[in-house]
Amino acid sequence: MSLQQANQENLATIINDMADRLQVVNRSIMDPEDYDLNNYEEIKSLHDIIQMKGQLSVSEIQAFVQELGQYRK
């Protein structure tokens, strides 16, 4: 599946994958409906970084979750 195209389905895939990788317990903060499609490129960039890093420290996880919070509606 190509995530290059900005659409709601791809955004949901990216957000859900990041929630899994960041081990988010409270999934309500990672509801794809809460994120604006206009920020797709920024959110995808964060997703790409998380994929490249692999294992994340607790402080890195917190930083990524905080950064994602900036893109919520």
Protein Blocks (a to p, Z undefined) as FASTA:
>chain_A
ZZkbgcfklmmmmmmmmmmmnopablmlmgfklpcfklmmmmmmmmmmmmmnopacfklm
mmmmmmmmmmpZZ
